[in-house]
Amino acid sequence: MPTVSVIVPVYNVRQFLPRCVKSLQAQTMDDFEVVLVDDGSTDGSSQLCDELASSDSRIKVLHKENGGASSARNYGIDNAEGEYLSFIDADDFIHPSMFSILVNGARSLGAGIATCKNVRVDEGEVFDVALKKEASGFRTFSCTGIDALGFALLGTNVSGSLCDKLILRDLLGDMRFREGVIYEDALLASQLFPRCDKVFVTTRPMYYYTVRSGSATTKPYDNSAYDAVRIYSEISQKISTDYPEIEPQAEFRLLWAYYTAFDRMIASSDYQSIPEYGATLTYLRTHTKRVLRDPFFRVTRKVGAAVLRVNVGAYRQLVLKGGK
């Protein structure tokens, strides 16, 4: 049984997949398997998966009809054999020491989750060049799962994503990614962290997240953009009931989700015709004072909140100029 199963959903990412796989093959720890889940690709990625597997026995390929990233990850989980699971997107890549550091950290503590930081890179960033930008001054520590969830909600020390983490397979059990939504990894992370007595944390950035113009979180507004509100509303309700000690962090993240959705709306020329527009504007205006006194929001967000309370048009200009 391999120590780590790396599950990589693959859908029309032919130009990025070699870079991702190269970073996996460069790992200083050799005991892992790569599960490439071809999710019905039509750009030649399917054939590329098979070619990569033919030259490396650690790579296996699963082909399925298109069902989305969560569907592909879930299919990969069902066919993975590792003690730990890693979820990496095919257009991203990782540091050569990521697996060895996270596995050793998890085992030293008996932790169910081990996590590092991620760093954004451009679409054309070359693997070898990105490694030279490695930051210094990072910290390594352990915390409870509830504390880790609090960090993840704030985006400090721990991210809300599962891509920069190792998860003990036994911890996951029969839990799976919710299909058909975005921010699905944040939802699953919020369910997994409380199951952990200990979490291993390093703030060393070892996951390289590619910013793509056509990604689900950067494309023009559609109904899926409201998934941030739906998902974090669900998370916030759960935390309010079960983990009140981190309720302020959950309230912050829910407000952040509303702003994220609203900013996507307001950037559209027809924003006033978007069904969720009116209710979202009312919610944000109602919570202006909450934002202004929240220690977790940046000053620029607080300024934006004050402007939105008075004038939507002025706020829209701030969003379009990137100044909110």
C-alpha positions as CSV (number, residue, x, y, z in Angstrom):
1,M,0.0,0.0,0.0
2,P,1.5,3.4,-1.0
3,T,1.9,6.0,1.8
4,V,0.2,8.7,-0.3
5,S,-2.4,8.6,-3.1
6,V,-2.4,11.8,-5.1
7,I,-5.7,12.3,-6.8
8,V,-5.6,14.7,-9.8
9,P,-8.8,15.5,-11.7
10,V,-8.0,16.1,-15.4
11,Y,-10.3,18.0,-17.7
12,N,-8.9,19.8,-20.8
13,V,-5.6,20.8,-19.2
14,R,-3.2,19.3,-21.7
15,Q,-0.9,22.3,-21.5
16,F,-0.6,22.2,-17.7
17,L,-0.6,18.5,-16.9
18,P,3.1,17.8,-17.7
19,R,4.2,20.5,-15.3
20,C,1.9,19.1,-12.5
21,V,3.2,15.5,-13.1
22,K,6.8,16.6,-13.2
23,S,6.4,18.2,-9.8
24,L,5.0,14.9,-8.5
25,Q,7.8,12.9,-10.0
26,A,10.3,15.2,-8.4
27,Q,9.2,14.4,-4.8
28,T,11.9,13.5,-2.4
29,M,9.6,10.8,-1.0
30,D,9.1,8.0,-3.4
31,D,6.3,6.0,-1.8
32,F,3.2,7.4,-3.5
33,E,0.8,6.7,-6.3
34,V,-0.7,9.2,-8.7
35,V,-4.3,8.7,-9.7
36,L,-5.1,10.7,-12.8
37,V,-8.8,10.9,-13.3
38,D,-9.7,11.8,-16.8
39,D,-13.1,13.5,-16.5
40,G,-14.1,13.2,-20.2
41,S,-11.4,15.5,-21.6
42,T,-11.7,16.5,-25.3
43,D,-8.4,18.3,-25.9
44,G,-6.0,15.3,-25.9
45,S,-5.6,15.3,-22.1
46,S,-7.0,11.7,-22.1
47,Q,-4.3,10.4,-24.3
48,L,-1.6,12.4,-22.5
49,C,-2.7,10.7,-19.2
50,D,-2.1,7.3,-20.8
51,E,1.3,8.3,-22.2
52,L,2.4,9.6,-18.8
53,A,1.3,6.4,-17.1
54,S,3.1,4.2,-19.6
55,S,6.4,5.7,-18.5
56,D,5.9,5.7,-14.8
57,S,4.5,2.7,-12.8
58,R,3.4,5.0,-10.0
59,I,0.8,6.6,-12.3
60,K,-2.5,5.0,-12.9
61,V,-5.3,6.5,-15.1
62,L,-9.0,6.3,-14.6
63,H,-11.3,7.4,-17.5
64,K,-14.9,8.5,-16.9
65,E,-17.6,10.6,-18.4
66,N,-17.5,14.3,-17.5
67,G,-19.0,15.1,-14.2
68,G,-17.0,17.9,-12.7
69,A,-14.0,18.2,-10.4
70,S,-15.8,16.8,-7.3
71,S,-17.1,13.8,-9.2
72,A,-13.6,13.1,-10.5
73,R,-12.1,13.4,-7.0
74,N,-14.7,11.1,-5.5
75,Y,-14.0,8.6,-8.2
76,G,-10.3,8.8,-7.5
77,I,-10.9,8.3,-3.7
78,D,-12.9,5.1,-4.4
79,N,-9.9,3.8,-6.4
80,A,-7.0,5.1,-4.2
81,E,-5.0,2.8,-2.0
82,G,-2.8,5.1,0.0
83,E,-2.7,5.7,3.8
84,Y,-3.0,9.4,3.1
85,L,-4.8,11.3,0.4
86,S,-3.7,14.4,-1.5
87,F,-5.9,16.4,-3.9
88,I,-4.0,18.4,-6.5
89,D,-5.4,20.2,-9.4
90,A,-3.9,19.4,-12.8
91,D,-3.0,23.1,-13.6
92,D,-1.1,23.4,-10.3
93,F,2.2,22.0,-9.0
94,I,4.0,21.3,-5.7
95,H,7.3,21.6,-4.0
96,P,9.6,18.6,-4.1
97,S,9.6,18.3,-0.3
98,M,5.8,18.7,0.2
99,F,4.9,15.0,0.7
100,S,7.9,14.1,2.9
101,I,7.4,17.1,5.2
102,L,3.7,16.7,5.5
103,V,3.9,12.9,6.0
104,N,6.6,13.2,8.6
105,G,4.8,15.9,10.4
106,A,1.5,14.0,10.5
107,R,3.1,10.9,11.7
108,S,5.2,12.6,14.4
109,L,1.9,14.0,15.9
110,G,-0.5,11.3,15.0
111,A,-2.4,14.0,13.1
112,G,-5.3,13.4,10.8
113,I,-4.4,16.3,8.6
114,A,-1.1,18.0,7.7
115,T,-1.2,21.3,5.9
116,C,1.1,23.8,4.3
117,K,0.6,27.2,2.6
118,N,-0.2,27.8,-1.1
119,V,1.2,30.5,-3.3
120,R,-0.3,31.9,-6.5
121,V,1.6,31.7,-9.8
122,D,0.9,32.8,-13.3
123,E,-0.3,30.4,-16.0
124,G,3.0,30.4,-17.7
125,E,5.1,30.0,-14.6
126,V,7.9,27.4,-15.0
127,F,8.2,24.8,-12.3
128,D,12.0,25.3,-11.8
129,V,11.7,29.1,-11.7
130,A,8.8,29.1,-9.2
131,L,10.9,27.0,-6.8
132,K,13.5,29.8,-6.6
133,K,11.0,32.1,-5.1
134,E,10.6,30.1,-2.0
135,A,9.8,32.2,1.1
136,S,11.7,32.1,4.4
137,G,10.6,32.7,7.9
138,F,7.8,30.1,7.9
139,R,6.6,28.5,11.1
140,T,5.7,24.9,12.0
141,F,3.4,24.0,14.8
142,S,0.5,21.8,15.9
143,C,-3.1,22.7,16.9
144,T,-6.5,21.3,17.4
145,G,-8.8,20.7,14.5
146,I,-11.2,23.4,15.8
147,D,-8.3,25.9,15.9
148,A,-7.2,24.8,12.4
149,L,-10.8,25.4,11.1
150,G,-10.7,28.9,12.7
151,F,-7.4,29.6,10.9
152,A,-8.9,28.3,7.6
153,L,-11.9,30.6,7.9
154,L,-9.6,33.6,8.3
155,G,-7.1,32.4,5.7
156,T,-4.3,32.7,8.2
157,N,-1.7,29.9,8.7
158,V,-4.2,27.4,7.2
159,S,-6.2,27.8,3.9
160,G,-9.7,26.6,3.3
161,S,-8.6,24.5,0.4
162,L,-7.8,20.8,0.6
163,C,-5.2,21.0,-2.2
164,D,-2.4,22.0,0.1
165,K,-3.1,19.2,2.6
166,L,-2.6,15.5,3.3
167,I,-5.6,13.7,4.8
168,L,-5.5,10.4,6.6
169,R,-7.7,8.1,4.6
170,D,-9.3,6.7,7.8
171,L,-10.3,10.2,8.8
172,L,-12.1,10.7,5.6
173,G,-14.0,7.5,5.9
174,D,-17.1,7.5,3.7
175,M,-17.2,11.4,3.4
176,R,-16.9,12.8,-0.1
177,F,-16.9,16.1,-2.0
178,R,-20.3,17.5,-2.7
179,E,-20.8,17.5,-6.4
180,G,-22.2,20.2,-8.6
181,V,-20.9,23.2,-6.6
182,I,-17.8,25.2,-6.2
183,Y,-16.2,25.8,-2.8
184,E,-16.8,22.1,-2.2
185,D,-13.4,21.7,-0.7
186,A,-14.0,24.3,1.9
187,L,-17.2,22.5,2.9
188,L,-15.4,19.1,3.2
189,A,-12.5,20.8,5.1
190,S,-15.0,22.2,7.6
191,Q,-16.3,18.7,8.2
192,L,-12.9,17.1,8.5
193,F,-11.0,19.5,10.8
194,P,-13.3,19.0,13.8
195,R,-12.6,15.2,13.6
196,C,-9.0,15.8,14.3
197,D,-7.4,16.0,17.8
198,K,-4.3,17.3,16.2
199,V,-3.3,19.0,12.9
200,F,0.2,19.5,11.7
201,V,0.8,23.0,10.3
202,T,3.6,24.5,8.4
203,T,3.3,28.0,6.9
204,R,6.0,27.1,4.3
205,P,4.4,27.6,0.9
206,M,4.7,24.4,-1.0
207,Y,1.6,24.3,-3.2
208,Y,1.7,26.5,-6.3
209,Y,-1.8,27.6,-7.3
210,T,-2.2,28.7,-10.9
211,V,-4.3,31.8,-11.5
212,R,-6.2,31.2,-14.7
213,S,-8.6,33.8,-16.3
214,G,-11.1,31.1,-17.2
215,S,-11.3,29.4,-13.7
216,A,-14.6,29.0,-11.9
217,T,-13.7,31.8,-9.4
218,T,-12.6,34.4,-12.0
219,K,-15.1,34.1,-14.8
220,P,-18.1,36.5,-15.1
221,Y,-20.9,36.1,-12.7
222,D,-23.3,33.2,-13.0
223,N,-25.4,31.4,-10.4
224,S,-22.5,29.2,-9.4
225,A,-20.8,32.3,-8.0
226,Y,-23.4,32.3,-5.3
227,D,-22.1,28.9,-4.1
228,A,-19.7,30.8,-1.8
229,V,-22.7,32.2,0.1
230,R,-24.5,28.9,0.1
231,I,-21.5,26.9,1.3
232,Y,-20.4,29.4,4.0
233,S,-23.9,29.9,5.2
234,E,-24.1,26.1,5.8
235,I,-20.7,26.1,7.5
236,S,-21.6,29.2,9.7
237,Q,-24.8,27.5,10.9
238,K,-22.9,24.4,11.9
239,I,-20.2,26.3,13.7
240,S,-22.8,28.5,15.5
241,T,-24.4,25.4,16.9
242,D,-21.4,23.1,17.6
243,Y,-18.2,25.3,17.8
244,P,-19.2,28.7,19.1
245,E,-15.6,29.5,20.1
246,I,-14.8,30.1,16.4
247,E,-18.2,31.8,15.5
248,P,-16.5,35.2,14.9
249,Q,-14.3,33.6,12.3
250,A,-17.3,32.0,10.7
251,E,-19.2,35.3,10.6
252,F,-16.2,36.9,8.9
253,R,-16.0,34.3,6.2
254,L,-19.7,34.4,5.5
255,L,-19.6,38.2,5.0
256,W,-16.5,37.7,2.9
257,A,-18.6,35.2,0.8
258,Y,-21.4,37.7,0.3
259,Y,-18.8,40.3,-0.8
260,T,-17.2,37.8,-3.2
261,A,-20.5,37.1,-4.8
262,F,-21.6,40.7,-4.9
263,D,-18.3,41.9,-6.4
264,R,-18.8,39.4,-9.2
265,M,-22.3,40.7,-9.8
266,I,-21.5,44.3,-9.7
267,A,-18.8,43.9,-12.3
268,S,-21.5,42.8,-14.8
269,S,-23.2,45.5,-16.9
270,D,-26.6,44.1,-16.1
271,Y,-26.0,43.6,-12.4
272,Q,-29.4,45.0,-11.4
273,S,-31.2,42.2,-13.3
274,I,-29.3,39.4,-11.4
275,P,-31.9,37.6,-9.2
276,E,-29.7,37.6,-6.1
277,Y,-28.6,41.2,-6.4
278,G,-31.3,42.9,-4.3
279,A,-31.1,40.5,-1.3
280,T,-27.3,40.5,-1.4
281,L,-27.2,44.3,-1.4
282,T,-29.7,44.4,1.5
283,Y,-27.7,41.9,3.5
284,L,-24.4,43.8,3.1
285,R,-25.9,47.1,3.9
286,T,-27.6,45.6,7.0
287,H,-24.2,44.3,8.2
288,T,-22.1,47.4,7.5
289,K,-21.5,48.2,11.2
290,R,-20.5,44.5,11.7
291,V,-17.9,44.9,8.9
292,L,-16.6,48.2,10.3
293,R,-15.9,46.8,13.7
294,D,-14.6,43.4,12.6
295,P,-10.9,43.1,13.3
296,F,-10.4,40.5,10.6
297,F,-11.4,42.7,7.6
298,R,-8.8,44.9,5.8
299,V,-9.1,48.6,5.9
300,T,-9.9,48.7,2.1
301,R,-12.8,46.3,2.7
302,K,-14.1,48.5,5.5
303,V,-13.9,51.6,3.2
304,G,-15.8,49.7,0.5
305,A,-18.5,48.7,3.0
306,A,-19.0,52.3,4.0
307,V,-19.2,53.4,0.4
308,L,-21.7,50.6,-0.5
309,R,-23.9,51.7,2.4
310,V,-24.3,55.1,0.7
311,N,-23.9,54.7,-3.1
312,V,-23.9,51.5,-5.2
313,G,-22.5,53.3,-8.2
314,A,-19.5,54.6,-6.3
315,Y,-18.9,51.1,-4.9
316,R,-19.0,49.6,-8.4
317,Q,-16.3,52.0,-9.5
318,L,-14.1,50.8,-6.6
319,V,-14.7,47.2,-7.7
320,L,-13.9,47.8,-11.3
321,K,-10.7,49.7,-10.3
322,G,-9.7,46.9,-7.9
323,G,-9.8,49.2,-4.9
324,K,-12.4,47.6,-2.7
